[in-house]
């Protein structure tokens, strides 16, 4: 689609140059106008936005649903508002930028879904490579267990170090741990928000959002700044997470979890779906276990994900070969040495470190691996016992 320019008169009577991006922005800001309505308008003018800029009420009514006909007057008011242009300028300066479907940086995989966002409002560096680097989604419950937290962080670290962009929704629980792990390991991560990127939700994740941007990642939303957060925006957010990634990993989720919406959309978009097994009696394991029963890829380690997606080319930026198994595998020599010093009676982290002579990071890694192999269990904030 060619970029065109036209002139409109704003509310002060000043003539303003208008291109297709600002016209599209005016539609997105108009109450009642959504993705499907914009698609109808776009198809009606055969992708020539300049024709839409001259639409009359009658022409509008012939294209849109009856319930949206009243939005024409609101759109015209929006189109001629000086606030439209001042906001557009704010969204395209500093660490803010906007992408449309016609921009080269727009995620290619989103073009393949039935209802891709017309615009993505982004906070971060426009030079960031996270949009072009292949992505993998890690999602799950907001109230995760220690096991779920450790799995999410381990997978995000391993996959991030091996050239995958970690994509999630910045929610509490699994999402936050996946983002934080990517940031900590200097990997790229993208947080897809339900509301505008100017209003991080939940509020306590503002610091994490800042860390994501500082580390070279991005905050993304299809909603413009100032959007009031509503429950219906979260499933729309989930489709972007599923649509822009090659696969979705579900780590702990109840049967009615929003994470299962993301995985269902991933299947609909012909993407891979993976699930991490957990204790059969835990409500938070029921979602992943159901997915595995239905054919989702069982994740014992990051290697399980990478083998399924081996055909996806990734930049040779990282060379992490560490693999931490998640279930049912034999113990390594250093794990076996630690197991021989443990019993079914809980032992503190400090005592284990004293007995094993392992460094803090080494012991933490070994304990995490043994938990994932179901050889030990964490019995308290810093105590462990044999299963």
N, C-alpha and C positions, 0 to 999 in steps of 0.2 A: 504494500500500500504506500503510495507516495505521500509525503508530507506536504500539506498545503497550508496556505496562510490566507486569512481573510480579516476584515476589519469589523469590529462591533463597537457600539457606543455604550460606555459604562454608565452607572447611575449618576455620575457627575457631568455627563455629556461629553466626556473625553473619548476620543477614538483610540481603541486598543487593538493591537495585532493579535489575531487568534489563530492558533494552529490546532491540529487534530488532538494533541495531547491535552490542551486546556479545555477543548470542547468535551472530550471524554471525561475529564475531571469534573466538569460542571454536571454531567449526567450522574456520575457516581455520588456527588454531593446532594443530589435532588432526592428528597424523601419519597419513597415508594418505587423508585427506579432501581432495579436489581440487575444481576448478570443476564437473566433471560430477556428482560425488556431491552437491554442494550444490544443483545444479539439480534433481536427482531428488527430493531432500528438499523443496525449495521447491515443486515441482509437486505433490508428494504431499499437502501441507497447503494446496494452492490459495492460496499466497502469504500464508497466515495463520501468521506465525512463532510466535504464542502456542501453537498446536497442537504445533509441533515441540518446544517447551520441555517438553512433557509426554510425549514419545515414550518408549515402552518398548523393550527390546531386541528383542522380537518385532516390533514395528512397524518398527523400524529395519531388521531383517533382510529384511522384505518389500519394502523400497524399494531398498536399495543392492545393488551387486554382491557376490557371495560373498566376494571378496577384501577387502572393506571392512567386513564384518560385525564383525570383531574390533575395529574402531575405536570401537565404541559405548562400551565401558568407558573408553577413553582420553578420549573426548569428555566423558563424565560427570565424570571426574576434572578435566579442564580447566575445565569449566563451573563447578565448585564450588571452584576454586582461587583463593585470595586474590591470587595473582600475576597472574591474568587482569585483575583490576580495577585493580591498581596500574599495570600496563603500559598498559592502556587510557587511564588518566589521563595518563600520560607522552606518549602519542601524540596527545594533544589539548590540548597547552598550548605556549605560546611560539610558536616557528616551525614547529611540527608540527601537522598535522591529518589527518583521515581522511575520505574520501568513499565513500559507497555508491552503488549504482545509483539509489537513490531521492532523492539529493541534487541540487539544482538545478545546482550547479557541476560535477557529474559530466560529463565530455566527451560531448556528444551523439552524436558519430560512433561512439563505442564501443558505444552501444546497438544499432548496426546489425550488429555482427559476431556470429558464431554463439556465441562463448564469451567474452563480456565479463568482465573482472575483477569479482568481487563487491565488492571493496574496493580503494581506492587509498590507500596510505600515502604521505604527502606531507611534504616539508620545504620551507618557504618561507612567504610571506605568504598568508593566506587571502583577502586583498583583491586578490591578483594577478589581472590580466586575461588572463594567457597561456592559461588553460583555455578562455576564451570567444572569444578571438581566433583566427581560422582558422590552422591549422598546416600546415606543409610539412616533410617529413622529408628530411634529407640524410645519407646513409650511404655507407660504402665500406670499403676495406681498412684494416687496422691499420698496414700498412707502406707508406704512400703515397709517391709521388714529390713532388718540388718542384712539378711541374705540378699534381698532384692536390691538394696543399695549397693552392696559389694559387686553383685553381678553387673548392674548397670554401669558402674564406674569402670569395672574391668573391661567390659566389652567396648565402651566408648574409648578407653585408653588404647586398647589393642587395635581397633579398627581405625581410630583417628591417626595413630602412628603409622598405619599402613596405607594412608592416602585417601581415606574416606572422610567426607564432611559429615559430622554428626548433626542430625536434624531432629528437633523435638519442639515441644510446645511451651517451655518455660513454666510449666505447672509445678506444684509442689510434688515431692516424692521422686519417682523414677526420672521424670523429665529433667528436674534440677540437677540430680546427680550425674546424669549423662552429660549435660552441658558443662558442669563444673569439672568433671574429669577431663573433658576435651580441652578446656581452658588450662587446667593444671599441666597437661602434657603437651601444651603448645600445638595442639591440633586445631583444625577449623571446625566451627560449629555455627549453626543457624537456628535461631529461635523464631518460630512462627507464632505470632500473637493473634488472639481473637479480636481484640480491640485495636485502637491505633497505637503506634509505637511510642507515642508521647505519653501513654498512660499504661505503664507496665503493671501487669496483674499476674500473681499477687504482688502487692506493694513491697513486701519484704524481699522480692527478687530484683529490686532496682539495682542493687550493688552487683548482682550476678550479671544483669543485662549490661551494665557498664563494663564489666570484665570481658564479656563476650566481644563487645565492640573494640575495646583496647587490644584484645588479642588477635584482631583481624577477622573476627566473625561478624555476623549481621543479625539485626532484628528486622523481621519482615511482617507485613500485614497487608491485606487487601482493603482494609478500612482506613479512611483518612483520619488525620488528627482530630481529636475532639469527639470521636464516635463513642456513644454511650454503650457500655458493655452489657450485652444481653445474652441469655442462655443459648439462643438460636445461632449465635455467632461461632460457638465452639465447634459444632459439626462442620461448618464452613471452613474453619481453620484446619480441621482434621483432614479435609480433602486435599488441602495444599501440602500438608506434611506427607500424605500418602502419594500424592501426584508428582512431587518433585524429587522423589527418592526411588532408588532401584529396589528397595526392600524395606519392610517394617519388622522390627523385632519387638515382641511384646514381653515385658518383664514384669510379672505379677499383675494380675487384673482379675477383679470379680467378674461374674458372668454378665453383669449389666454395665460394665465399665465403658467409658468413652473410648478407651484404647481399642476396644473391639470394633468400634465404628471405624477407626483408622485402619485396622487390619482388613475389615470387610471392604472398605473402599480400595485398599491396595489390591485385593483380589479382583475387584471389579475393573481396575485399571491394568490388570495383567502384570502386576508386580509380585515379587516374592514376599511371602509371609513366613516369619520365623517365630518360635515361641520357646521360652526358657522353662523347663520343668521345675516343679517345686513339690513340697509335701502334699500328698493327696488329701489330707484333712484340713488344709488351710484354705479358707475362702479366697484368698488372694492367688491361689494356684489354679482355681477352677477355670478361669479364662484361658490361660496358656495350655492347660491340659486338654481342654475342649478343642482348641485350635490344632494341637498335635494329633488328636484323634481324628480330626477332619482332614489331615494331610499337611499341616504346616510343618516347615522344617524344624526339627528338634535341635536346639542349640546347647551343645556341651562346651563349646569354646568359640572364640572368634573365627577359628579355622573352619568351623562348620558353615558359617555365613560366607566366608570368602571362597570356599570350594564351590558353593552353589552359584556364586556370582563371579566366578573366575573369568568369564568372558568379558567382563566390564573392564575397560582400560582405565588405569589410574596413574597419576603422575608419580614418578619414582622419587618422591621427596623424603620418604621415611623408610627405615630399614629395621623395624622392630620385628624380631622373630619370636618373641616370648609368647607362649601359649599357655593359658591357664584352663585346665579342664573343669567341667562343671558337674559331671555325674559319672560314677561307675568306672573310673579309670584307675590303673595301678598307680601307686605312689612313687614319686621320684626318690632318689637316694636321700636328699635332704629332707623330704617329707617323711620318709620312713624313719629317719633318725629322730625326728621330733615325735612321731607317733609312739616310738618305743619308750619315751619319757612321760607319756600321758596315760591317764586312767579315766575311768568313768566318773571319778571325783573331779569337780571343776578345779582348774589350775589358773592362776592369774597370768596375765601377759608378762608382767615383770618377772615372775618366777620362771616362766618358760624361757624368757630371754636369758636369765641367769643360767639355767640348765643347759640350754642349747648353744650358748655363746654366739647366737645369731645377732646381727645388727638389727636396728629397729625396722628398717624398710624390708630387709630379708625375711624377718620373722612375720611381719604383717602379710607379705606376699605368700609365704608358705601356709599360714593359717587360712588365708582367703581361699587358696587352692584346695586345701583339705576340706573346707566347708562345702565348696562347690562339688567335690567328689563324694560328699555325704559321709566322710570318714570321721569328722568331728562336728560338734555343735557349739555355738556360742551361748553360754548359759547366763551371762551377765554383760554389763558394759565392757568389761575387760577380762573375762574369764572363759575358759574353754574346757571341753571334756570329750572323751571318745563317745561315738554314737553306739 
